[in-house]
Amino acid sequence: MSDGGRARLPAAARRAGIIEAADAEFAVNGLAGTRLEAIAGRAGISHPRIVQMFGSKQKLFLDVVHAAFDRIEAAFEGAEPTLVALGAAYVRLLQRDRTVGLVVLQGYAAAADEAVREAVRRRHLALLDSVARLTGADALQVRTFFATGLVQTVSAALDLPGRRADTAWSGWILGLADPSGGSS
């Protein structure tokens, strides 16, 4: 019924609350800089309870990273199966939920850790495959889509003036890096 004046939450709700708190902490501080005590405080539970539920900070981080990739995949699955529509769905996701891009970037940043590198690599490659499957795009189109997406992710993370996380601006940036399409 109650525990210290607070109603007990079902395990799934408690787990979701921890993931939400961890999402916010890991997005800002990354794997190395986040303390489980900070997550516990944000979630309103004890640090030992987090360890009991997730085993380690690394495992909790990976759950958060997987959840971010799941949100990206869900946005893609819900969009019209074209690269333009998937890109627009991704931009909307970044604008609606800033932590998605930050957590994915933190996953890449923590790739020096072998377990993190393997998990993020699997999810990244699966996302590449998903985009190709959904749209029928070839390898070059998928690479360009992901390069544009990275520019959009960084732009949103940096909160660039004018919310520059748009495909036209990303295309312009990528054009600057294209030696065959640039001016002499």
C-alpha positions as a Markdown table, in Angstrom:
| # | Residue | x | y | z |
|---|---|---|---|---|
| 1 | Met | 0.0 | 0.0 | 0.0 |
| 2 | Ser | 2.4 | 2.7 | 1.1 |
| 3 | Asp | 6.1 | 2.8 | 2.0 |
| 4 | Gly | 7.0 | 5.7 | 4.2 |
| 5 | Gly | 3.9 | 7.7 | 3.2 |
| 6 | Arg | 4.4 | 7.1 | -0.5 |
| 7 | Ala | 2.4 | 4.6 | -2.6 |
| 8 | Arg | 4.4 | 1.7 | -3.9 |
| 9 | Leu | 4.7 | 1.8 | -7.7 |
| 10 | Pro | 4.6 | -1.4 | -9.8 |
| 11 | Ala | 8.0 | -2.6 | -10.8 |
| 12 | Ala | 7.5 | -1.6 | -14.5 |
| 13 | Ala | 6.5 | 2.0 | -13.5 |
| 14 | Arg | 9.5 | 2.3 | -11.1 |
| 15 | Arg | 11.8 | 1.0 | -13.8 |
| 16 | Ala | 10.4 | 3.5 | -16.3 |
| 17 | Gly | 10.9 | 6.3 | -13.8 |
| 18 | Ile | 14.5 | 5.4 | -13.3 |
| 19 | Ile | 15.0 | 5.2 | -17.1 |
| 20 | Glu | 13.5 | 8.7 | -17.4 |
| 21 | Ala | 15.7 | 10.1 | -14.7 |
| 22 | Ala | 18.8 | 8.3 | -16.1 |
| 23 | Asp | 17.9 | 9.6 | -19.6 |
| 24 | Ala | 18.1 | 13.2 | -18.3 |
| 25 | Glu | 21.3 | 12.7 | -16.3 |
| 26 | Phe | 23.2 | 10.7 | -19.0 |
| 27 | Ala | 22.1 | 13.1 | -21.7 |
| 28 | Val | 23.9 | 15.9 | -19.8 |
| 29 | Asn | 26.8 | 14.1 | -18.1 |
| 30 | Gly | 27.5 | 11.0 | -20.2 |
| 31 | Leu | 28.5 | 7.6 | -18.8 |
| 32 | Ala | 31.6 | 8.7 | -17.0 |
| 33 | Gly | 30.2 | 11.9 | -15.5 |
| 34 | Thr | 26.9 | 10.6 | -14.3 |
| 35 | Arg | 26.5 | 9.5 | -10.7 |
| 36 | Leu | 24.0 | 6.8 | -9.7 |
| 37 | Glu | 23.2 | 8.9 | -6.7 |
| 38 | Ala | 22.1 | 11.8 | -9.0 |
| 39 | Ile | 19.8 | 9.4 | -10.9 |
| 40 | Ala | 18.4 | 8.0 | -7.6 |
| 41 | Gly | 17.7 | 11.5 | -6.3 |
| 42 | Arg | 15.9 | 12.5 | -9.5 |
| 43 | Ala | 13.9 | 9.3 | -9.5 |
| 44 | Gly | 13.1 | 9.5 | -5.8 |
| 45 | Ile | 14.5 | 6.1 | -4.9 |
| 46 | Ser | 17.6 | 4.8 | -3.3 |
| 47 | His | 21.0 | 4.2 | -5.0 |
| 48 | Pro | 21.1 | 0.6 | -3.9 |
| 49 | Arg | 17.6 | 0.0 | -5.5 |
| 50 | Ile | 19.0 | 1.2 | -8.9 |
| 51 | Val | 21.9 | -1.2 | -8.5 |
| 52 | Gln | 19.5 | -4.0 | -7.6 |
| 53 | Met | 17.3 | -3.3 | -10.6 |
| 54 | Phe | 20.0 | -2.6 | -13.3 |
| 55 | Gly | 23.2 | -4.2 | -11.9 |
| 56 | Ser | 25.5 | -1.4 | -12.9 |
| 57 | Lys | 25.8 | 2.1 | -14.1 |
| 58 | Gln | 27.0 | 0.8 | -17.5 |
| 59 | Lys | 23.9 | -1.5 | -17.9 |
| 60 | Leu | 21.6 | 1.4 | -17.0 |
| 61 | Phe | 23.4 | 3.6 | -19.5 |
| 62 | Leu | 23.0 | 0.9 | -22.2 |
| 63 | Asp | 19.2 | 0.7 | -21.4 |
| 64 | Val | 19.0 | 4.4 | -21.8 |
| 65 | Val | 20.9 | 4.3 | -25.1 |
| 66 | His | 18.7 | 1.5 | -26.4 |
| 67 | Ala | 15.6 | 3.5 | -25.4 |
| 68 | Ala | 16.9 | 6.5 | -27.4 |
| 69 | Phe | 17.5 | 4.3 | -30.5 |
| 70 | Asp | 14.0 | 2.7 | -30.0 |
| 71 | Arg | 12.5 | 6.2 | -30.1 |
| 72 | Ile | 14.3 | 7.0 | -33.3 |
| 73 | Glu | 13.2 | 3.7 | -34.9 |
| 74 | Ala | 9.6 | 4.3 | -33.8 |
| 75 | Ala | 9.7 | 7.8 | -35.4 |
| 76 | Phe | 11.0 | 6.2 | -38.6 |
| 77 | Glu | 8.4 | 3.4 | -38.5 |
| 78 | Gly | 5.6 | 5.9 | -38.1 |
| 79 | Ala | 6.7 | 8.0 | -41.1 |
| 80 | Glu | 6.0 | 7.7 | -44.8 |
| 81 | Pro | 8.7 | 5.4 | -46.2 |
| 82 | Thr | 10.8 | 8.0 | -47.9 |
| 83 | Leu | 14.1 | 9.5 | -46.9 |
| 84 | Val | 12.6 | 13.0 | -46.8 |
| 85 | Ala | 9.8 | 11.8 | -44.5 |
| 86 | Leu | 12.1 | 9.9 | -42.2 |
| 87 | Gly | 14.4 | 12.9 | -42.0 |
| 88 | Ala | 11.4 | 15.2 | -41.1 |
| 89 | Ala | 10.3 | 12.7 | -38.5 |
| 90 | Tyr | 13.8 | 12.7 | -37.0 |
| 91 | Val | 13.9 | 16.5 | -36.8 |
| 92 | Arg | 10.5 | 16.5 | -35.1 |
| 93 | Leu | 11.7 | 14.0 | -32.6 |
| 94 | Leu | 14.9 | 16.0 | -31.9 |
| 95 | Gln | 12.8 | 19.1 | -31.4 |
| 96 | Arg | 10.3 | 17.4 | -29.2 |
| 97 | Asp | 12.8 | 15.3 | -27.1 |
| 98 | Arg | 16.2 | 16.9 | -26.9 |
| 99 | Thr | 17.6 | 14.0 | -24.9 |
| 100 | Val | 17.3 | 11.6 | -27.8 |
| 101 | Gly | 20.1 | 13.2 | -29.7 |
| 102 | Leu | 22.2 | 13.9 | -26.6 |
| 103 | Val | 22.0 | 10.3 | -25.4 |
| 104 | Val | 22.9 | 8.9 | -28.8 |
| 105 | Leu | 25.9 | 11.3 | -28.9 |
| 106 | Gln | 26.9 | 10.2 | -25.4 |
| 107 | Gly | 26.7 | 6.6 | -26.6 |
| 108 | Tyr | 29.2 | 7.4 | -29.4 |
| 109 | Ala | 31.4 | 9.3 | -26.9 |
| 110 | Ala | 31.5 | 6.3 | -24.5 |
| 111 | Ala | 32.5 | 3.9 | -27.3 |
| 112 | Ala | 36.0 | 3.5 | -25.8 |
| 113 | Asp | 34.2 | 1.1 | -23.4 |
| 114 | Glu | 34.1 | -2.2 | -25.3 |
| 115 | Ala | 30.6 | -3.2 | -24.2 |
| 116 | Val | 29.2 | 0.2 | -25.0 |
| 117 | Arg | 31.0 | 0.2 | -28.4 |
| 118 | Glu | 29.5 | -3.2 | -29.3 |
| 119 | Ala | 25.9 | -2.2 | -28.2 |
| 120 | Val | 26.0 | 1.1 | -29.9 |
| 121 | Arg | 27.5 | -0.4 | -33.1 |
| 122 | Arg | 24.7 | -3.0 | -33.3 |
| 123 | Arg | 22.0 | -0.4 | -32.8 |
| 124 | His | 23.6 | 2.0 | -35.3 |
| 125 | Leu | 24.0 | -0.7 | -38.0 |
| 126 | Ala | 20.4 | -1.9 | -37.3 |
| 127 | Leu | 19.2 | 1.7 | -37.8 |
| 128 | Leu | 21.1 | 1.9 | -41.1 |
| 129 | Asp | 19.4 | -1.4 | -42.2 |
| 130 | Ser | 16.1 | -0.1 | -41.1 |
| 131 | Val | 16.3 | 3.1 | -43.2 |
| 132 | Ala | 17.4 | 1.0 | -46.2 |
| 133 | Arg | 14.5 | -1.4 | -45.7 |
| 134 | Leu | 11.9 | 1.2 | -45.1 |
| 135 | Thr | 12.9 | 3.4 | -48.0 |
| 136 | Gly | 14.6 | 1.2 | -50.5 |
| 137 | Ala | 17.6 | 3.6 | -50.5 |
| 138 | Asp | 20.9 | 2.5 | -51.7 |
| 139 | Ala | 24.1 | 2.5 | -49.6 |
| 140 | Leu | 25.2 | 6.0 | -50.7 |
| 141 | Gln | 21.7 | 7.5 | -50.0 |
| 142 | Val | 21.7 | 5.9 | -46.6 |
| 143 | Arg | 25.2 | 7.2 | -45.8 |
| 144 | Thr | 24.1 | 10.7 | -46.9 |
| 145 | Phe | 20.9 | 10.4 | -44.9 |
| 146 | Phe | 22.9 | 9.5 | -41.8 |
| 147 | Ala | 25.5 | 12.2 | -42.4 |
| 148 | Thr | 22.7 | 14.8 | -42.6 |
| 149 | Gly | 21.2 | 13.3 | -39.5 |
| 150 | Leu | 24.4 | 13.7 | -37.6 |
| 151 | Val | 24.6 | 17.4 | -38.6 |
| 152 | Gln | 21.0 | 17.7 | -37.4 |
| 153 | Thr | 21.8 | 16.0 | -34.1 |
| 154 | Val | 24.8 | 18.2 | -33.4 |
| 155 | Ser | 22.8 | 21.3 | -34.5 |
| 156 | Ala | 20.0 | 20.4 | -32.1 |
| 157 | Ala | 22.4 | 19.5 | -29.3 |
| 158 | Leu | 24.2 | 22.9 | -29.7 |
| 159 | Asp | 20.9 | 24.7 | -30.0 |
| 160 | Leu | 22.3 | 26.7 | -32.9 |
| 161 | Pro | 20.6 | 30.0 | -33.7 |
| 162 | Gly | 17.4 | 29.6 | -35.6 |
| 163 | Arg | 17.2 | 25.9 | -34.6 |
| 164 | Arg | 19.4 | 25.1 | -37.6 |
| 165 | Ala | 18.5 | 21.4 | -37.4 |
| 166 | Asp | 16.9 | 21.5 | -40.9 |
| 167 | Thr | 17.7 | 19.4 | -43.9 |
| 168 | Ala | 18.5 | 22.4 | -46.2 |
| 169 | Trp | 21.1 | 23.7 | -43.8 |
| 170 | Ser | 22.5 | 20.2 | -43.2 |
| 171 | Gly | 22.7 | 19.7 | -47.0 |
| 172 | Trp | 24.6 | 23.0 | -47.3 |
| 173 | Ile | 27.1 | 21.8 | -44.6 |
| 174 | Leu | 27.6 | 18.5 | -46.3 |
| 175 | Gly | 28.0 | 20.3 | -49.6 |
| 176 | Leu | 31.0 | 22.2 | -48.2 |
| 177 | Ala | 32.7 | 18.9 | -47.4 |
| 178 | Asp | 32.1 | 17.4 | -50.8 |
| 179 | Pro | 35.2 | 18.0 | -52.8 |
| 180 | Ser | 33.5 | 17.2 | -56.2 |
| 181 | Gly | 30.6 | 19.6 | -55.5 |
| 182 | Gly | 32.4 | 22.5 | -53.9 |
| 183 | Ser | 33.8 | 25.6 | -55.6 |
| 184 | Ser | 37.5 | 25.9 | -56.3 |
